[in-house]
Amino acid sequence: MMKEEELHPEDERRRLILVRMLTLAGATMIPLSRIQAAWWGSTPKKLPDNKSIFSLKGDVRVNNQKANLETRIRAGDVVRTHQNSEVIFVVGSDSFVMRSNTEMEIEGSSYFIDTLRLLTGSLLSVFGQREPNQALNMSASTATIGIRGTGVYMEAEPDLTYLCTCYGQVAIRSVADPNDAELVTAVHHDAPKYISSSAVKGTRIRPAPFKNHTDAELKILEAIVGREVPFGLESELYTGERREY
């Protein structure tokens, strides 16, 4: 079972380096676009319609085939990253950062997603707005999440799911007890949650700290689908929870 305060060493190292780079940009007047290009290999902008992958490193597989920058990703695909690997990609109006040792199944029609199944690992996502009859669902071993137009970060382990609603609204429901549910509305990482397989003090959904993702990554994800995050540039260096629990 995942320890609630456990960090993934490689991903945490990258996050801390990124924060230091952004701090340097603020202190030296180096344009943010140059910092982003140095970190991800190119300046973030909306991907062409015939592209899916913004960047990748290491061993990334789509349907068990090794991916490259020309690989297309769509509904029906299974995406997997191995050790020390990462991929940033787009499917329709939605975009994702998959960290090391992560596996996800994508369901829907062509480039329109209606269901994401995070089997293991860590995923940062931003989603385009849906029509009222086009709800998007995410799932992990202990939780199902109903989403419309929001940004979320999820970590999935067999007995514990971590979910930060970075902005927007989600409906969280325990897999073990569907009546154990909570509606979360967040402006800026306001209410991270753990969803466990067993109840603690009568509920499987409880407060968690902010961890393991950055506003800079969210800005990248929104940029490559032609949008902006709903907060200002000053949020680049966001590294801690906004509420005390």
VENQUI-V791822 format. One record per helix or strand of 2 or more residues. SS is the DSSP state (A for helix, B for strand). FROM is the first residue (numbers start at 1). TO is the last residue. If there is no record, write none. Layout:
ss=SS from=FROM to=TO
ss=SS from=FROM to=TO
This chain:
ss=A from=9 to=28
ss=A from=32 to=40
ss=B from=53 to=57
ss=B from=60 to=62
ss=B from=65 to=66
ss=B from=78 to=81
ss=B from=86 to=91
ss=B from=94 to=98
ss=B from=103 to=109
ss=B from=112 to=126
ss=B from=136 to=139
ss=B from=143 to=157
ss=B from=160 to=174
ss=B from=181 to=186
ss=B from=193 to=200
ss=B from=203 to=207
ss=A from=215 to=223
ss=A from=233 to=237
